[in-house]
């Protein structure tokens, strides 16, 4: 994996790191209760049920300029019942999955064409993902889900930062509040845009060539 402008490197073997709650990916009794009420035979089905629960019990807002963006923890998002976008969706999903004992990280990407319009994914480590494999699974937690059959899971390529045709990862993090470049943190819309502009300027764009189609 190339490391140009990689603000946080993934630690795929350090599963315990991605089970710990932090500033944004925090936890309370309600999150624990939600996690404990989801009882499925495999981690894959559990992930699907978490996404379904989020879509049935919280509202995804569509205001791109919502001033709550990049400011709230999982417990605050849950209390409001509103997700402002992919950052909130990935943050809430991460906390519920961790409360269920599933190691989960946030993956933050830029748009390869513009630098702006970035996206937050999550990746979860599924100990029983099938065929006796132990793998990290890539999930877009902001995708609308009406049925567990709507959920698309794919194996995360551990060596390729091209998450999709348009999106390229610059941070694999336990908590997005820990991501920083030149003193800029992800704590407002303005700072998110500034950080993405800085990343695009120093990243190796030759690595934008996707090695194989994934979406």
N, C-alpha and C positions, 0 to 999 in steps of 0.2 A: 504494500500500500504506500503510495507516494505521500510525503509529509508536507509538501508546500502548502502553507496557510491552513494546516490542520490544527485547529485551535485546541482540540482535545482528542487525543488518541484513544481508540477503543482498547479495553482490557478484556478481551473475550474470555480469558481463562479465570479472571477474577470475579466469579459469580457473586460473591458476597457483597462486592461493591454495589452491584445493581439490585440488591435487596434492601439497601439502607435508605431510610427516608431523609429528606434534606429540606432546604428552605422553601422551595416551591413544591417539590414532590413530598409533601408532608402527609401526616396520617392522623386520624382521630377515631373515636369509637364507631362513628357512623360508617367510615370507610371500611373498617374491620368487619362490621356487621354485613355490609354489602358483599364483601369478599366471601365471608363465611356462608352466606346464603346461596352462593353459586357452587353447586356440587355436580361436577361432570367427570366422566371416567378418564379423560385425558386433558392435558394442558391446552391442546388445540381447541377442544370444545369449550374449555373454560374461557379462553380468549374471545371466542365468538360470543359467548354469553355476556362477557363484560361489555363488549361493544354494543350488543343489543340493549343491555341495561342502560348504558349511557344515552342511547338514542331515545329510549322510552321514558327516561326520567329527567333528562336535561334538554334544554332548547339550544340549538345552534343558531347564534345570531349572524346576521349578514352585513353588518355595518363595518366596513373595512377601516374606518377611522375611530372606532370605539376606544375611548380613552382608558378603558380597563385592560386593554391588551398589554401583555408582557409584565403584568404587575401582581397577579394573584397566585396564591397557592392552591393546591388541590382542595383543601378544606374550604377555602373561600369560594372557589368555583362551585363546589358541591352545595354549599349553603345558598348561593344565589340561584342555582338551578339553570345557569346560563353559561354557555361556552362561546367565547368571542371569536374562535377560529382554531386553526391547527395547533397553535401553542397550548391553548387551554385543553383541547381534546387530548393531546399527547400527555400533558401533565396529569390530568385526572386519571387517564387510563394507566399510566405508569404507577401511580400510587395504589390503585385497586389491585393491579396485577401483583405488585410487590407484597401487598397485604395477603394475597393468596399464595405467596411463596414462589412466584415466578420471577426470576431475574429479568429486569427490563431496563433498557436505556432509551434516551431520546437521541434521535439523529437529526441534525439541523442542516438544511441544504440551501444553496442559492439556485436561482434560475440561471442556467448557463448562458442564456441569450442576453439577459438584462442585468443580472446581479440582484435585482430587486425581486419581489414576488417569491420570496423564499418559502420553504415548507418544513414543517416538523413531522417526522415519522417517529415510530417506535420500533424497537427490535426486542423480542422476548426469547429467552432461552427455554426451549421445550425439551425436557428430559425424556419425553415419550412421544416424539414427533412422528414416529412410524419407522418401520423397517429397521428397528434397533439403532436408529440414528440419534445423535444428540446434536441439535442444531439451533442456531439463532434464526428466528423467523422475522421477516420484515412485514410491518403492518402500517397501513395508513389509517390511523385512528380517527381521522376527520371525515372519512367517507360515510355518507348516510347509510344506515342499516335498518331495514324493516324486518328482516328474517336472518337467522344465522347463516342461511345459504347465500346471503349477499356478501359475506365476509371472504375476502381473498387473502390467503396467506401464501407467502413465497419464501424460499430460503434466501437469507442475506448472504451476498458474496463478501467474504471476509477480507478480500484483497482489492476490491474495486470500489472506488468512491462514487462512481456513476450509479446513483440509486434508480434513475430512470433516464429516458431520452433527454429530458429537460433539466433534471435536478442532480446536483453534485454536492456531496456531503463535505462540510467543513468542521463539524464537531460531533463526536460520539460521547455523550455525556450522561452522568448520573443525575444531573440537575442543571437546567439551562441557565440558572442564575450564576453558575460558576464559569460560564463562557465569557471570555474577555479578550479584546485586542486593542492595544494602544490606549488602555484606560477606558475603553468603551464597553459597557455591559448591555445585555439585552434586558432593559427595564423600561422602555418606552418605544413608541412607534418610531420616533425620530432617531433614537440610538440604534434601533434594529436596522434602519436604513443606512445609517452611517457605518455600522459594522459590516454590513453586506458589501457596501462600496469599497471598503478597505480590503476585505477578503478578495473581491474580484480583481483588485489591482495587483495583488501579490501571489495569486494562485497560478499554478502551472496549467494553462489552458490546453496544452497539448494532451493532457490527461482526460480531456472532455470526450474523447472518442470512446464510445461505449463498446465494450468487448463482446457483448451479446445482448440481444433484445430481452427486456424484462417487463415491458408494459405496452 
